[in-house]
Amino acid sequence: MAFVPPQMAGAGMGAGAAGVPPKIPLPESLEKIEWINSLAQNQLFTAGFGLVGIGAIASFLRVGSTSLQEVARRRMLVSLEIPSSDYSYSWVMQWLVNKRAEGFGRGGGWHHRGVQTTYTKDAAGRTGAVFDFVPSPGQHWIHLGGFNFLKVDRQRETKTVDLSTGTPWETLTLTTLSWPLGPRLFSEILHEASELAQDKEEGKTIIYNAMGHEWRQFGQPKAVRPYSSVILHDRTADQVAQDVDDFLNAQNWYLDRGIPYRRGYLLHGPPGCGKSSYVLALAGRLKYNIAVLNLGDPSFTDDRMQHLLAVVPPRTIILIEDIDQAANEEPDAERDVRFAGATRVTFSGLLNALDGVTATEERIVFMTTNKFQILPPALIRPGRVDIKVYIGLASRNQCSRMFRRFYPEASEELEIQFCDGFENSGISMAELQGYFLFFKNHPEAAVQQIPSYIATSRAASVANPEDSRTSVASAPSQPASDPNYDNQTASTASQSNSSVSVPEEKKTQ
């Protein structure tokens, strides 16, 4: 006999009685088990069983929906992640700036923006500021036209920073539909961003400095120095440039003969004669950039130097100025207390980095020094230094070409008088350029003032022998025959007399 709950007693046992659930049919074998039969007729149990079933179905649908979304995302969406340490990061950010300026079609850009400020300076020295608006950290949507939508997700690390600059690490993630363009859209964006960056740097020379274990751009790109402005003795400039061209076109020749594909040049001579300016002009001619390696940095070590030489940006000349510092071991008493105990770059470490087992290939290295006589033979042997070029004081040939460059309309007689006046005077090209700044448009005055200028310079040299090669005591006096000569201009030029001019003659050691 089936068990009837007390609350149901007297309520009528018909199948159609109100409030009585229909009897759940059970197999004949289970009807004999009284407790199973009672559970089957219990409203609470059947209601709970139903809720469990509904919850299981809902959970299955939820998990299925999530899995379906994940599958759809993987199949229908494609993403590109760009870390801030990658070169393309700055390119893509500049591309986004330009796209915002275009308005993104109807989008008009983004509502949450960040700003990048760049200082500019014109030829007159007036400074200005350019403000570029970039997407702020977070998610942004861009409509590129048609069915092409791009999600820009800029994430900034809050706990990790770049120790060399103090800026937080960032990641830029671009997401779009895999159809119709998909990954091809990312390739187009990267190529367009790269071309945009190259166009911006066209006619510029980028100077890189070592920051930590990587190269960072130093300041704004410089305008390319015209190669024709470099005045070396006779054909020295063209001979060095021709050797560099031959090296760049002979990679297969080096590889076929098992010769390390690298070339080293040493420019030596008195200070102020234009060694560094020649490298700058040569880089502009080759459309190369310059990476400056400062061996005088007290935090510089052998490992860091080898790593930096291995990760030099492409199409870049390595410039190591004052290479003689590597041969001079600094006494411990003179070292900065902040770097006490730190291992400085050693002479053997420099040799190994230039031409050792760890030395990298496909590079051009220029070294400069004012103290050629103290350089060890091991440093300047072939393989480390292939060509040695002497950059000396101004020769008659250089004085003549410099005069003709500043005064193309002057007579040949004035040119000869000018060269006679400065011949064997021991003047550097930097000093000669400074002299021309006193008489920008007055070739006659430039010739007349040579004797007094040399006398004043020699007097200053006797008073201060350490600066005898490049110092100038004062600007030339105002020529009596030229009332239009601006004495204020002469005074200003005298203060800037230390600027580097063009380099000059070579002598193979």
NUPA-201427 format. One record per residue (C-alpha): x, y, z. Coordinates in steps of 0.05 Angstrom, whole numbers, plus 5000, padded with zeros to 4 digits. Example, Ala and Ser with C-alpha at 12.3 -4.5 7.8 and 13.67 -1.06 7.14 Angstrom:
c1 5246 | c2 4910 | c3 5156
c1 5273 | c2 4979 | c3 5143
***
This chain:
c1 5000 | c2 5000 | c3 5000
c1 5029 | c2 5068 | c3 4979
c1 5045 | c2 5118 | c3 5033
c1 5001 | c2 5181 | c3 5034
c1 5030 | c2 5244 | c3 5066
c1 4989 | c2 5269 | c3 5126
c1 4975 | c2 5336 | c3 5094
c1 4941 | c2 5301 | c3 5037
c1 4894 | c2 5258 | c3 5080
c1 4821 | c2 5274 | c3 5069
c1 4835 | c2 5317 | c3 5009
c1 4809 | c2 5266 | c3 4960
c1 4851 | c2 5216 | c3 4925
c1 4825 | c2 5222 | c3 4855
c1 4873 | c2 5237 | c3 4799
c1 4836 | c2 5301 | c3 4784
c1 4833 | c2 5326 | c3 4856
c1 4860 | c2 5396 | c3 4864
c1 4930 | c2 5402 | c3 4894
c1 4947 | c2 5329 | c3 4885
c1 5003 | c2 5314 | c3 4836
c1 4992 | c2 5258 | c3 4788
c1 5022 | c2 5193 | c3 4808
c1 5091 | c2 5181 | c3 4778
c1 5090 | c2 5114 | c3 4744
c1 5146 | c2 5070 | c3 4770
c1 5172 | c2 5004 | c3 4744
c1 5137 | c2 4945 | c3 4777
c1 5202 | c2 4925 | c3 4812
c1 5209 | c2 4994 | c3 4844
c1 5137 | c2 4999 | c3 4867
c1 5152 | c2 4946 | c3 4918
c1 5205 | c2 4992 | c3 4950
c1 5165 | c2 5036 | c3 4996
c1 5215 | c2 5093 | c3 5006
c1 5227 | c2 5103 | c3 4932
c1 5153 | c2 5105 | c3 4921
c1 5145 | c2 5157 | c3 4975
c1 5199 | c2 5202 | c3 4946
c1 5167 | c2 5198 | c3 4878
c1 5102 | c2 5224 | c3 4908
c1 5137 | c2 5279 | c3 4949
c1 5125 | c2 5349 | c3 4921
c1 5189 | c2 5379 | c3 4952
c1 5232 | c2 5324 | c3 4922
c1 5202 | c2 5329 | c3 4853
c1 5207 | c2 5405 | c3 4854
c1 5280 | c2 5403 | c3 4876
c1 5295 | c2 5351 | c3 4824
c1 5266 | c2 5397 | c3 4772
c1 5307 | c2 5456 | c3 4796
c1 5370 | c2 5415 | c3 4793
c1 5354 | c2 5395 | c3 4723
c1 5341 | c2 5467 | c3 4703
c1 5406 | c2 5489 | c3 4736
c1 5445 | c2 5435 | c3 4700
c1 5416 | c2 5455 | c3 4634
c1 5431 | c2 5529 | c3 4648
c1 5502 | c2 5513 | c3 4669
c1 5512 | c2 5472 | c3 4606
c1 5486 | c2 5529 | c3 4563
c1 5530 | c2 5579 | c3 4599
c1 5593 | c2 5537 | c3 4591
c1 5574 | c2 5521 | c3 4520
c1 5562 | c2 5594 | c3 4505
c1 5630 | c2 5613 | c3 4534
c1 5665 | c2 5558 | c3 4495
c1 5627 | c2 5579 | c3 4433
c1 5648 | c2 5651 | c3 4443
c1 5721 | c2 5630 | c3 4452
c1 5718 | c2 5588 | c3 4390
c1 5685 | c2 5644 | c3 4351
c1 5737 | c2 5693 | c3 4377
c1 5794 | c2 5648 | c3 4356
c1 5764 | c2 5635 | c3 4288
c1 5736 | c2 5704 | c3 4272
c1 5785 | c2 5751 | c3 4306
c1 5861 | c2 5761 | c3 4299
c1 5906 | c2 5802 | c3 4345
c1 5975 | c2 5833 | c3 4341
c1 6013 | c2 5849 | c3 4405
c1 6068 | c2 5902 | c3 4402
c1 6111 | c2 5914 | c3 4465
c1 6140 | c2 5982 | c3 4478
c1 6210 | c2 5954 | c3 4473
c1 6200 | c2 5938 | c3 4399
c1 6220 | c2 5989 | c3 4346
c1 6152 | c2 5985 | c3 4313
c1 6117 | c2 6010 | c3 4376
c1 6135 | c2 6083 | c3 4364
c1 6120 | c2 6074 | c3 4290
c1 6050 | c2 6048 | c3 4302
c1 6036 | c2 6102 | c3 4354
c1 6055 | c2 6155 | c3 4303
c1 6011 | c2 6120 | c3 4252
c1 5953 | c2 6125 | c3 4301
c1 5967 | c2 6199 | c3 4309
c1 5963 | c2 6209 | c3 4234
c1 5900 | c2 6166 | c3 4229
c1 5867 | c2 6207 | c3 4282
c1 5885 | c2 6270 | c3 4244
c1 5849 | c2 6239 | c3 4184
c1 5788 | c2 6228 | c3 4227
c1 5782 | c2 6153 | c3 4219
c1 5726 | c2 6163 | c3 4169
c1 5665 | c2 6181 | c3 4210
c1 5696 | c2 6162 | c3 4277
c1 5733 | c2 6227 | c3 4287
c1 5785 | c2 6194 | c3 4332
c1 5778 | c2 6173 | c3 4404
c1 5749 | c2 6208 | c3 4465
c1 5802 | c2 6188 | c3 4515
c1 5870 | c2 6214 | c3 4493
c1 5941 | c2 6221 | c3 4516
c1 5990 | c2 6274 | c3 4493
c1 6062 | c2 6270 | c3 4468
c1 6099 | c2 6337 | c3 4467
c1 6157 | c2 6350 | c3 4420
c1 6200 | c2 6412 | c3 4423
c1 6223 | c2 6442 | c3 4357
c1 6275 | c2 6494 | c3 4339
c1 6280 | c2 6534 | c3 4275
c1 6343 | c2 6561 | c3 4241
c1 6338 | c2 6625 | c3 4282
c1 6338 | c2 6587 | c3 4348
c1 6265 | c2 6600 | c3 4364
c1 6234 | c2 6541 | c3 4400
c1 6163 | c2 6515 | c3 4394
c1 6122 | c2 6456 | c3 4416
c1 6083 | c2 6404 | c3 4376
c1 6027 | c2 6366 | c3 4411
c1 6008 | c2 6297 | c3 4385
c1 5946 | c2 6263 | c3 4413
c1 5952 | c2 6188 | c3 4422
c1 5903 | c2 6137 | c3 4450
c1 5904 | c2 6136 | c3 4526
c1 5911 | c2 6069 | c3 4563
c1 5848 | c2 6028 | c3 4552
c1 5807 | c2 6003 | c3 4493
c1 5792 | c2 6044 | c3 4430
c1 5755 | c2 6027 | c3 4366
c1 5775 | c2 6051 | c3 4297
c1 5734 | c2 6046 | c3 4233
c1 5781 | c2 6040 | c3 4174
c1 5725 | c2 6039 | c3 4123
c1 5680 | c2 5984 | c3 4097
c1 5679 | c2 5923 | c3 4143
c1 5748 | c2 5939 | c3 4171
c1 5745 | c2 5954 | c3 4245
c1 5805 | c2 5957 | c3 4290
c1 5806 | c2 5952 | c3 4365
c1 5866 | c2 5986 | c3 4398
c1 5881 | c2 5962 | c3 4469
c1 5937 | c2 6000 | c3 4503
c1 5957 | c2 5968 | c3 4569
c1 6007 | c2 6000 | c3 4617
c1 6045 | c2 5962 | c3 4670
c1 6038 | c2 5992 | c3 4739
c1 6093 | c2 5953 | c3 4774
c1 6146 | c2 5947 | c3 4720
c1 6185 | c2 6006 | c3 4693
c1 6244 | c2 6017 | c3 4646
c1 6302 | c2 6030 | c3 4693
c1 6340 | c2 6072 | c3 4642
c1 6283 | c2 6122 | c3 4630
c1 6235 | c2 6110 | c3 4688
c1 6176 | c2 6101 | c3 4642
c1 6128 | c2 6043 | c3 4652
c1 6127 | c2 5985 | c3 4603
c1 6069 | c2 5985 | c3 4555
c1 6036 | c2 5937 | c3 4506
c1 5995 | c2 5956 | c3 4446
c1 5946 | c2 5903 | c3 4421
c1 5910 | c2 5910 | c3 4355
c1 5850 | c2 5865 | c3 4341
c1 5808 | c2 5859 | c3 4278
c1 5764 | c2 5809 | c3 4241
c1 5801 | c2 5752 | c3 4208
c1 5757 | c2 5764 | c3 4147
c1 5762 | c2 5798 | c3 4098
c1 5833 | c2 5824 | c3 4110
c1 5856 | c2 5792 | c3 4175
c1 5932 | c2 5787 | c3 4184
c1 5943 | c2 5823 | c3 4118
c1 5915 | c2 5886 | c3 4150
c1 5969 | c2 5883 | c3 4204
c1 6023 | c2 5876 | c3 4151
c1 5996 | c2 5937 | c3 4115
c1 5993 | c2 5977 | c3 4179
c1 6065 | c2 5959 | c3 4197
c1 6091 | c2 5975 | c3 4128
c1 6053 | c2 6041 | c3 4126
c1 6078 | c2 6059 | c3 4195
c1 6149 | c2 6042 | c3 4176
c1 6146 | c2 6084 | c3 4112
c1 6116 | c2 6141 | c3 4152
c1 6174 | c2 6139 | c3 4202
c1 6225 | c2 6136 | c3 4145
c1 6192 | c2 6196 | c3 4111
c1 6195 | c2 6234 | c3 4176
c1 6270 | c2 6218 | c3 4182
c1 6285 | c2 6231 | c3 4109
c1 6342 | c2 6279 | c3 4104
c1 6359 | c2 6269 | c3 4178
c1 6415 | c2 6234 | c3 4215
c1 6395 | c2 6200 | c3 4280
c1 6445 | c2 6199 | c3 4336
c1 6440 | c2 6140 | c3 4384
c1 6468 | c2 6138 | c3 4454
c1 6476 | c2 6077 | c3 4499
c1 6422 | c2 6074 | c3 4552
c1 6430 | c2 6014 | c3 4596
c1 6436 | c2 5953 | c3 4550
c1 6403 | c2 5984 | c3 4489
c1 6410 | c2 6042 | c3 4441
c1 6364 | c2 6102 | c3 4449
c1 6355 | c2 6161 | c3 4402
c1 6390 | c2 6223 | c3 4430
c1 6350 | c2 6286 | c3 4419
c1 6316 | c2 6302 | c3 4353
c1 6345 | c2 6277 | c3 4287
c1 6396 | c2 6324 | c3 4258
c1 6393 | c2 6353 | c3 4188
c1 6441 | c2 6316 | c3 4142
c1 6506 | c2 6353 | c3 4135
c1 6521 | c2 6363 | c3 4061
c1 6581 | c2 6321 | c3 4042
c1 6607 | c2 6377 | c3 3998
c1 6615 | c2 6421 | c3 4060
c1 6671 | c2 6376 | c3 4085
c1 6738 | c2 6403 | c3 4063
c1 6796 | c2 6355 | c3 4073
c1 6865 | c2 6362 | c3 4044
c1 6867 | c2 6345 | c3 3971
c1 6825 | c2 6281 | c3 3957
c1 6828 | c2 6251 | c3 4027
c1 6752 | c2 6255 | c3 4039
c1 6736 | c2 6220 | c3 3973
c1 6788 | c2 6166 | c3 3985
c1 6759 | c2 6147 | c3 4053
c1 6688 | c2 6150 | c3 4025
c1 6708 | c2 6106 | c3 3967
c1 6737 | c2 6055 | c3 4014
c1 6672 | c2 6053 | c3 4054
c1 6632 | c2 6044 | c3 3989
c1 6677 | c2 5987 | c3 3968
c1 6668 | c2 5953 | c3 4035
c1 6592 | c2 5959 | c3 4033
c1 6591 | c2 5928 | c3 3963
c1 6638 | c2 5870 | c3 3979
c1 6599 | c2 5829 | c3 4030
c1 6600 | c2 5765 | c3 3988
c1 6674 | c2 5774 | c3 3974
c1 6689 | c2 5776 | c3 4049
c1 6645 | c2 5716 | c3 4063
c1 6673 | c2 5673 | c3 4006
c1 6744 | c2 5683 | c3 4033
c1 6726 | c2 5674 | c3 4107
c1 6745 | c2 5745 | c3 4126
c1 6704 | c2 5778 | c3 4182
c1 6658 | c2 5828 | c3 4149
c1 6675 | c2 5891 | c3 4188
c1 6717 | c2 5953 | c3 4176
c1 6753 | c2 5998 | c3 4225
c1 6778 | c2 6070 | c3 4215
c1 6820 | c2 6113 | c3 4261
c1 6818 | c2 6189 | c3 4254
c1 6873 | c2 6222 | c3 4294
c1 6902 | c2 6292 | c3 4300
c1 6898 | c2 6357 | c3 4340
c1 6831 | c2 6376 | c3 4372
c1 6784 | c2 6421 | c3 4334
c1 6805 | c2 6396 | c3 4266
c1 6739 | c2 6362 | c3 4247
c1 6746 | c2 6288 | c3 4259
c1 6675 | c2 6280 | c3 4286
c1 6645 | c2 6326 | c3 4235
c1 6673 | c2 6285 | c3 4178
c1 6639 | c2 6223 | c3 4207
c1 6574 | c2 6261 | c3 4210
c1 6580 | c2 6284 | c3 4138
c1 6598 | c2 6214 | c3 4115
c1 6538 | c2 6185 | c3 4151
c1 6493 | c2 6234 | c3 4114
c1 6524 | c2 6215 | c3 4047
c1 6512 | c2 6141 | c3 4061
c1 6443 | c2 6154 | c3 4091
c1 6467 | c2 6121 | c3 4155
c1 6457 | c2 6139 | c3 4228
c1 6510 | c2 6144 | c3 4282
c1 6515 | c2 6105 | c3 4348
c1 6563 | c2 6140 | c3 4396
c1 6600 | c2 6095 | c3 4445
c1 6627 | c2 6133 | c3 4505
c1 6684 | c2 6094 | c3 4538
c1 6690 | c2 6148 | c3 4591
c1 6624 | c2 6128 | c3 4623
c1 6643 | c2 6104 | c3 4693
c1 6587 | c2 6053 | c3 4692
c1 6611 | c2 6022 | c3 4627
c1 6633 | c2 5949 | c3 4631
c1 6662 | c2 5897 | c3 4582
c1 6597 | c2 5857 | c3 4580
c1 6555 | c2 5918 | c3 4567
c1 6601 | c2 5941 | c3 4512
c1 6600 | c2 5874 | c3 4477
c1 6524 | c2 5871 | c3 4482
c1 6516 | c2 5941 | c3 4454
c1 6562 | c2 5927 | c3 4395
c1 6520 | c2 5865 | c3 4380
c1 6453 | c2 5902 | c3 4378
c1 6472 | c2 5964 | c3 4339
c1 6412 | c2 5989 | c3 4297
c1 6416 | c2 5973 | c3 4223
c1 6450 | c2 6022 | c3 4175
c1 6488 | c2 6055 | c3 4232
c1 6561 | c2 6076 | c3 4239
c1 6592 | c2 6062 | c3 4306
c1 6632 | c2 6123 | c3 4331
c1 6681 | c2 6113 | c3 4389
c1 6709 | c2 6180 | c3 4408
c1 6773 | c2 6189 | c3 4448
c1 6793 | c2 6117 | c3 4441
c1 6856 | c2 6133 | c3 4480
c1 6814 | c2 6130 | c3 4544
c1 6814 | c2 6054 | c3 4539
c1 6890 | c2 6054 | c3 4542
c1 6892 | c2 6100 | c3 4603
c1 6873 | c2 6063 | c3 4666
c1 6841 | c2 6113 | c3 4713
c1 6871 | c2 6112 | c3 4783
c1 6823 | c2 6087 | c3 4836
c1 6831 | c2 6152 | c3 4875
c1 6802 | c2 6191 | c3 4817
c1 6741 | c2 6147 | c3 4806
c1 6671 | c2 6170 | c3 4823
c1 6651 | c2 6143 | c3 4892
c1 6583 | c2 6125 | c3 4864
c1 6616 | c2 6072 | c3 4821
c1 6666 | c2 6047 | c3 4872
c1 6678 | c2 5973 | c3 4863
c1 6647 | c2 5972 | c3 4793
c1 6688 | c2 5939 | c3 4738
c1 6705 | c2 5990 | c3 4685
c1 6715 | c2 5972 | c3 4612
c1 6784 | c2 5942 | c3 4605
c1 6833 | c2 5946 | c3 4548
c1 6829 | c2 5871 | c3 4535
c1 6753 | c2 5875 | c3 4536
c1 6756 | c2 5929 | c3 4482
c1 6803 | c2 5887 | c3 4439
c1 6757 | c2 5827 | c3 4444
c1 6696 | c2 5869 | c3 4427
c1 6730 | c2 5898 | c3 4366
c1 6762 | c2 5835 | c3 4339
c1 6752 | c2 5775 | c3 4384
c1 6709 | c2 5713 | c3 4388
c1 6649 | c2 5754 | c3 4412
c1 6658 | c2 5808 | c3 4359
c1 6599 | c2 5817 | c3 4312
c1 6603 | c2 5828 | c3 4238
c1 6570 | c2 5874 | c3 4187
c1 6592 | c2 5938 | c3 4221
c1 6632 | c2 6001 | c3 4207
c1 6671 | c2 6029 | c3 4266
c1 6703 | c2 6099 | c3 4267
c1 6750 | c2 6116 | c3 4325
c1 6778 | c2 6185 | c3 4341
c1 6836 | c2 6207 | c3 4385
c1 6879 | c2 6268 | c3 4399
c1 6935 | c2 6224 | c3 4428
c1 6955 | c2 6176 | c3 4374
c1 7024 | c2 6166 | c3 4403
c1 6999 | c2 6132 | c3 4466
c1 6955 | c2 6080 | c3 4431
c1 6981 | c2 6009 | c3 4440
c1 7000 | c2 5973 | c3 4375
c1 6951 | c2 5917 | c3 4392
c1 6893 | c2 5967 | c3 4386
c1 6911 | c2 5995 | c3 4318
c1 6933 | c2 5932 | c3 4283
c1 6896 | c2 5910 | c3 4219
c1 6831 | c2 5875 | c3 4235
c1 6815 | c2 5926 | c3 4289
c1 6838 | c2 5989 | c3 4252
c1 6843 | c2 5979 | c3 4177
c1 6856 | c2 6051 | c3 4156
c1 6890 | c2 6105 | c3 4197
c1 6876 | c2 6177 | c3 4175
c1 6913 | c2 6238 | c3 4201
c1 6867 | c2 6299 | c3 4208
c1 6916 | c2 6357 | c3 4217
c1 6916 | c2 6432 | c3 4218
c1 6893 | c2 6473 | c3 4159
c1 6936 | c2 6468 | c3 4096
c1 6941 | c2 6519 | c3 4040
c1 6896 | c2 6475 | c3 3997
c1 6842 | c2 6476 | c3 4050
c1 6848 | c2 6551 | c3 4062
c1 6838 | c2 6563 | c3 3988
c1 6776 | c2 6519 | c3 3983
c1 6747 | c2 6547 | c3 4047
c1 6756 | c2 6619 | c3 4022
c1 6723 | c2 6601 | c3 3956
c1 6664 | c2 6569 | c3 3992
c1 6651 | c2 6631 | c3 4035
c1 6665 | c2 6682 | c3 3981
c1 6649 | c2 6651 | c3 3913
c1 6648 | c2 6720 | c3 3880
c1 6716 | c2 6743 | c3 3907
c1 6775 | c2 6754 | c3 3861
c1 6831 | c2 6704 | c3 3853
c1 6880 | c2 6756 | c3 3878
c1 6844 | c2 6762 | c3 3945
c1 6843 | c2 6686 | c3 3950
c1 6919 | c2 6683 | c3 3940
c1 6930 | c2 6738 | c3 3992
c1 6886 | c2 6701 | c3 4041
c1 6924 | c2 6636 | c3 4032
c1 6991 | c2 6671 | c3 4038
c1 6969 | c2 6704 | c3 4103
c1 6948 | c2 6639 | c3 4137
c1 7001 | c2 6592 | c3 4107
c1 7042 | c2 6558 | c3 4162
c1 7002 | c2 6595 | c3 4215
c1 6982 | c2 6531 | c3 4252
c1 6908 | c2 6547 | c3 4249
c1 6856 | c2 6492 | c3 4256
c1 6796 | c2 6487 | c3 4210
c1 6749 | c2 6502 | c3 4268
c1 6787 | c2 6565 | c3 4282
c1 6788 | c2 6583 | c3 4208
c1 6713 | c2 6576 | c3 4204
c1 6706 | c2 6620 | c3 4265
c1 6748 | c2 6672 | c3 4231
c1 6702 | c2 6673 | c3 4171
c1 6643 | c2 6685 | c3 4217
c1 6674 | c2 6752 | c3 4234
c1 6671 | c2 6774 | c3 4161
c1 6611 | c2 6739 | c3 4132
c1 6604 | c2 6785 | c3 4072
c1 6670 | c2 6823 | c3 4073
c1 6727 | c2 6785 | c3 4038
c1 6772 | c2 6847 | c3 4036
c1 6766 | c2 6857 | c3 4111
c1 6780 | c2 6782 | c3 4121
c1 6846 | c2 6790 | c3 4084
c1 6866 | c2 6856 | c3 4118
c1 6856 | c2 6830 | c3 4189
c1 6899 | c2 6767 | c3 4182
c1 6964 | c2 6796 | c3 4211
c1 6930 | c2 6825 | c3 4273
c1 6890 | c2 6762 | c3 4283
c1 6951 | c2 6717 | c3 4281
c1 6989 | c2 6763 | c3 4328
c1 6932 | c2 6763 | c3 4378
c1 6925 | c2 6688 | c3 4374
c1 6999 | c2 6677 | c3 4386
c1 6998 | c2 6724 | c3 4445
c1 6941 | c2 6684 | c3 4474
c1 6980 | c2 6620 | c3 4462
c1 7039 | c2 6645 | c3 4502
c1 6994 | c2 6665 | c3 4559
c1 6957 | c2 6598 | c3 4558
c1 6999 | c2 6544 | c3 4525
c1 6948 | c2 6489 | c3 4537
c1 6898 | c2 6522 | c3 4490
c1 6950 | c2 6543 | c3 4438
c1 6920 | c2 6501 | c3 4383
c1 6849 | c2 6526 | c3 4381
c1 6843 | c2 6587 | c3 4426
c1 6830 | c2 6657 | c3 4400
c1 6844 | c2 6716 | c3 4446
c1 6792 | c2 6763 | c3 4417
c1 6754 | c2 6780 | c3 4354
c1 6790 | c2 6821 | c3 4301
c1 6782 | c2 6896 | c3 4307
c1 6735 | c2 6934 | c3 4263
c1 6769 | c2 6949 | c3 4196
c1 6775 | c2 7024 | c3 4186
c1 6762 | c2 7017 | c3 4111
c1 6696 | c2 6982 | c3 4121
c1 6645 | c2 7023 | c3 4162
c1 6592 | c2 6970 | c3 4149
c1 6629 | c2 6917 | c3 4190
c1 6586 | c2 6896 | c3 4249
c1 6628 | c2 6894 | c3 4312
c1 6572 | c2 6862 | c3 4351
c1 6573 | c2 6804 | c3 4301
c1 6647 | c2 6795 | c3 4312
c1 6637 | c2 6793 | c3 4387
c1 6583 | c2 6740 | c3 4381
c1 6624 | c2 6698 | c3 4334
c1 6683 | c2 6701 | c3 4380
c1 6642 | c2 6669 | c3 4435
c1 6622 | c2 6611 | c3 4390
c1 6693 | c2 6600 | c3 4363
c1 6697 | c2 6530 | c3 4394
c1 6647 | c2 6501 | c3 4344
c1 6673 | c2 6444 | c3 4302
c1 6687 | c2 6459 | c3 4229
c1 6705 | c2 6415 | c3 4170
c1 6763 | c2 6365 | c3 4174
c1 6825 | c2 6361 | c3 4131
c1 6887 | c2 6323 | c3 4109
c1 6903 | c2 6249 | c3 4115
c1 6971 | c2 6216 | c3 4124
c1 6976 | c2 6141 | c3 4128
c1 7014 | c2 6118 | c3 4189
***
